[in-house]
Amino acid sequence: MLYDYEDRLAAPVRLKAASLQRDGRLSHVIFSKQFDRDLLDHVCDLATKVRELARLPEGREFLGSLINNRRAMLYFTQPSTRTFLSFMAASQMLGLDCNEIRDPSLSSEYKGESTYDSIRMFSSYFDLIIMRSPKARLAEESAYLMNDLRESGMRSVPIINGGSGADEHPTQALLDIYTARRSFDITSSGTPSAFKKLEHLKAKYPGFDEGLDGKTYCFAGDVGRGRTVRSLANLLSLYENVTLVFVSPDDDRYRIQDDLRQRLHEANVTVREETRLDAVIDDVDLLYMTRIQREWDKDTGVAPGEEPDLSGVHLTPELVARMREYTPILHPFPRNEEIPTSIDTDPRAMYFRQARNGIWVRAALIAYLFAKDTDIVRKHSRFFNERHRYNLGG
């Protein structure tokens, strides 16, 4: 029955993930557990191909023609700058015409229309709905609505979750994984200097190797309410022999939630919890900083002055000096006081590059949803497989 989702929301994650597929491909992108390692690799590899094609005039022309007969609605009723602009840029790169609603008072919901009726109406006008909402599980419910419409022989379009309540932010996690992969793909360029760098790192840090397996990942800040933390932790649990360290203030609001802790244990992930960064900073392979999400305190009456001591989850130049020389520093932004701007020039500070990576990853994901990934792979091969073969025989 339309708009009745209680049973489906309560279903096991595997069953829900299966319902969001069609013909062996994702039909909607709602939560991070929809991705396995093969699909992660495919999207990340596709993002690199998009990035490289976008460097060339003919590549940009090709990308702009991929989906230029389709339209996208960006339905962002929760404040957003980076995610909104990243999705807008990614959509436009692929030739999609875009419209937006960022203020519910400008839609018919202001007149009492239900959100579900609004989503169904958008699906009549547009071919893709990208949404960000303060309402938990709204993106998931919207995907089930689209599934019901499809099964009834009516028009249905893909839903992409750009952030739903405090639940998840799957596309942020995808670009985080992509940034981490690029950080640890030391020899991907194939240059002699890259192999020398890897040799140096292996000598200095015994046990270090390329790739995301066997690494220690540290999340610091509001790890309990950060939906980016939940999504990225789920994706990292797909890798072998990883340790996830969660550093948060000594307050239940900020600590990792029980459901995520249990899920990670079931995935054989080593989980460590601390209250100060200085207790772990020397041994982490990747540092993921987050802000304190004070907007969730508005309804609790907690004032900023009532917060616990936050200094233990702030990054300082002194702590950065203790970090391993290869350890990337990531942040989903916006940042507050947890990373001083003096750290921005450190070569390990990857957060601005991380934000730019969102364009490539989201473009790759949209192309995948419209089954244009094979076209990108074929065009990239045609553009980049040719190499000079120099005559070195004298």
PyMOL commands that set and color helices and strands:
alter all, ss='L'
color gray80, all
select helices_A, chain A and resi 6-9+13-19+32-34+37-53+57-65+82-93+104-106+108-111+115-125+138-151+170-184+192-204+227-236+258-266+277-279+281-283+294-297+304-306+311-313+317-322+341-343+351-369+373-384
alter helices_A, ss='H'
color red, helices_A
select strands_A, chain A and resi 21-22+25-26+71-76+97-101+128-133+159-164+216-220+243-247+270-274+286-289+329-330
alter strands_A, ss='S'
color yellow, strands_A
deselect
rebuild
show_as cartoon
